[in-house]
Amino acid sequence: MSSPTQSHPEGEMLPPAVGAVPLDGSSPVPPRPRRHDYSVWDPRSAPGTYLLLAINIGVYLWMAFHGVGFGEPSEGALLHYGANQTWDVLHGQWYRLLAATFVHVGFLHIAGNMWCLWNLGILGEPLIGPYGIVAIYMITGIAGNLLSMAWNVGHFVTTHDPGYLFQVGAGASGAVFGIAGILIVLLSNRKLPFPWVELQRLRSSVVKFAAINLVIGLSTMVHNFGIRIDNSAHIGGFVSGLALGVPLAPRMTMGRTAYFRRQKITFAGACLILALFGYYIANIP
């Protein structure tokens, strides 16, 4: 795929490729090499993704070198570093809904999540922007943990089993599913200046990723494979990602100013909805 030029502040989010043949039929002018003239899906054009990777890996290494170890940590250790637990959140520790998205249960857990985050982030950040990718990570990660908490509260209310309130959850997978969800919507925009066949191929890859991982997670509810997957966190992140993409997709090619204004409104509205949802959960009798 040809490398696109930098967009004008009021131009399209994703302008046509450089070196294209002009409409007057004259010879194409070779693009002038510039420091930031990268391909739209070049790994170097995703600073927000690399920031998220650095925070996750930094938290994991901090835990590993402070007595937790590189293997599977205990629930007490996970809670000490911010893992999600319904009981603690309902008793005022709401920060766990976000902190848990940066805490992982051993090397294999973080390796898998970071691989997925890297791939989806490089694909999604040029469409969303560095601040957007960070905001979506946090919003969808919180949404996933909120749904997990609601699931646990619902089970406690119906079964009166307090064990549901003390289940520990951690990991970036809810946020990763959120990024996948918003990409499925954004890549459906036919007005993006890329071949529709290419957009369909990319969208199909993201859909397959989400479907396969959701099936794997749901299969653990039918058969115990020795691992516990928080399916409600995955579903909450994925659905919230889809929802965030709906108001953003129509504005992607209407100029940076309008697009980023829509982002701010969408993210602010999502935060308000999550706050109200959390308040509702906290006040269930």
N, C-alpha and C positions, 0 to 999 in steps of 0.2 A: 504494500500500500504506500502511495506517495506521501511525503511529509507535508502537512499543511502549514501555511504561514501563520504568524501570530495574528489574531483577530483584532479588528479595530474596536475600541471601547463601545461603540454603538453598532457594531456589525454583528454578524452571525456568531453564535457560540463556536461553531466548528466550520471554518471557512474552507473553500475548495482547495485542492492540492496545488502546491506551487508547480510551475513549469507547465501548466495546462495551456492548450492552444487557445489564443485569443479568439474572440468571436469574429473579428475582422479578417481572419484567415492568415494573418501574418505569423511569422515563425515565433515559437515560444521563447521567452526570455529566460535564460538559465537562472535559477534562484541563487541569490547571494547567500553564502553560508553565514549563519549567525549562531551565536553561542546557544541560544534557546530554540533554534529551529529544529525541533524534534518531531518525530512521528507522534501522532495523537495518542498512540498506545505504546509509547516508548517508556521503559522502566524509569528513565531519568526524569520523567515529567509527573511524578507522583509523590511529592514531598509529604503530603498528609498521610498517605499509606505508610511511608517509611517512619513517620513519627509514631503512628500507632504500633507498628512492629517493634520499634525501639522501646516504647513504654512496656509492652507486654513482655518482651525478652528481658528488659531491665528488672521488672518485678519478679520474674521467675528466677533470675540469677541472684537477686537480693535474698529471696527466700532460700534458695539452695545453699548459699554461703552463710546463712544465719541459722543453721541447725535443722532446716526442713529436709535437706537432701535433694538429690536429683530424681529419686524414684517417686513412688506414690506417697504423698504426705498424709498425715492423719487429719481427721476432721477438725480437731482442735487447732492444728497449725493453719489449716485453710481459713478457719474463722478468725484467727489472729491477724491474718493479712487481708481480710476484707471479703471473704466468701459470703454468698447469700444464704440466709437462713430466715425463714418466715417469722419465727418467734422473735428474733432480734430486731427485724425490721419493724414489726408491729409494736415493738417497745422502744421506738424512737431512732433506731440505727438505719435510717433511710439511705445513707450514703452507700450501703452495701449493694444496692441495686445497680450502681455504676461501678463501684470498686471491684465487684465480682467479675466484671467483664475483662479484667486484666489479671486475674488469678487463675492458675492452671494446676491440674492434678497430675503432675509428673511430666517427663520429657515427651513421651509419645503424644500426650494430650496437646501440649503447646506446639509441637512440631506439626501436627495435622492442622490445627487451627491457623497457624501462621502461614502455612503453605497456601491454604485456601484464601486467607486474607490478602496475601501478596498477589495472587492471581486475579482475584476479583477487584482488588484496589487499583491495580495497574489498568485494568479495563474500565473501571468506573470513574476514577478520579478526573480524567480529562472531560468527562461529561458533567461532572458535578462540581469540580473545583476542590482544592485542598481543604478549605474550611468546611465545605459541604460534606466531604467524605468523613471527616472527624465528627461532625454533627450527626450524621446518619448512623455512624458506629455507636455513638453514645445513646441516641434516642431509641434506636431499635434494640440495642442491648438492654436498656432499661425496660423497654416494653416487654421483651422476652422474660426478664426476671419478674416483672409485675404479673404477667400471666401465670408464671410458675407459682408465684405466691398465692394468687387467686385460686389456682388449682388445689394447692395444699390446704388453704382455708376451707374451700368447698368440701374436700374430703373429710376434714376434721369435723365440720358441721354435720355431715351426713353419717359419719361412722363413729364419731366421738373418740377417735384414736389420736392421741396427742403426738404420736410419732411423726405424722405428716408435717407438723409445725417445726420439727427439728431436723428435717432433711437439709443437707448442705449442697449447694449448687455453686459452680464456678466455671469460668471459661468464656472465650470470645465467640463461641459458636452461634449464639443468638444474634449477635451483631453481624456476624458473617452471613447468616441467612437473611438479615435485613438488607445488606448490600446486594445480595443476589436478587432479592425481591424488587428493589427499586430499579436494578439494571434490566430486569425483564420488561418493566413498563417503559423505561426510557429508550431502550433499543427497539421499541415498537413504533417509534416516530419515523415515518417515511420521509419527512422533510429534512432529515439530517443529510449533509452533503457527502454521503458515502453510498456506494452501490447497495441496493436493497438486499441483494443476495448475500453480501458480506454481513450486513446487520442481522439478517435471518440466521446466518451461521453462528454468529456470536451469541445471539439470543437463545438459540437452540442449545448451545453448550451450557449456558447458565441454567436453563430450565432442566436439563439433564442432571446437572450438579445438584440442584435443589431436590429434584424428585428422588434421585438415588439415595441421598443422605437422609431424606425424610422417611423413605421406606426402611432403610437400615435402622433408624431410630425407633420407628413404630414396631418393627419386628421384635425389638427387645421387650415390648409389652406382652407379646404372645409367648415368647420363649426366653428363658433366662440364660444369657450367654456369659454371665459372670461380670458384666459391666452394666452400669446404670447411666442411661442417657436421659437428659431432661428434655423430653419431647415438647412439653408446653413452652419452654424457653425458645426452642427452635421455631415452633409454629408462631409464637408471639412476635419474634423478630422478623420472620418472613412476611407475615400478614401486614405488620406495620410498615415494612419496606415497600410492599406493593401500594399501600395507602399513600405513602409519602410521594411516590412517583406519579400518581394520578394528577395532582395539580401542577406538577413541575413539567411534565412532558410537553404540554402545549406551548410553553414559553421558551423552550430550548433554542429555537431559531428566531426569536424576536428581539435579539440584542442582549448584551451582557447586563445592562442596567435593569431591564425589565425582568430578566431571568433571576438575577440575584435578589431583586426585591421580592419576587415570588418565593424564593428560597427562605428568606427571613420570615415572611408571613407564615409559610407552611411549617417551618420548624417551631416558631413561637406557638402556633396553634396546637401542634403535636405535644409540646411540653405542657400546655394547659390541660389537654385531654388526659395525659398521663397522670398529672397531679390530681385531677378530679377522680380518676379511676383508682389511684392509690388511696385517696380519702375515703372512697366508697368501700374498698376492701377493709380498711382499718376500722370501719364502723359497722361491719357485719356483726349482728348479735352473736 
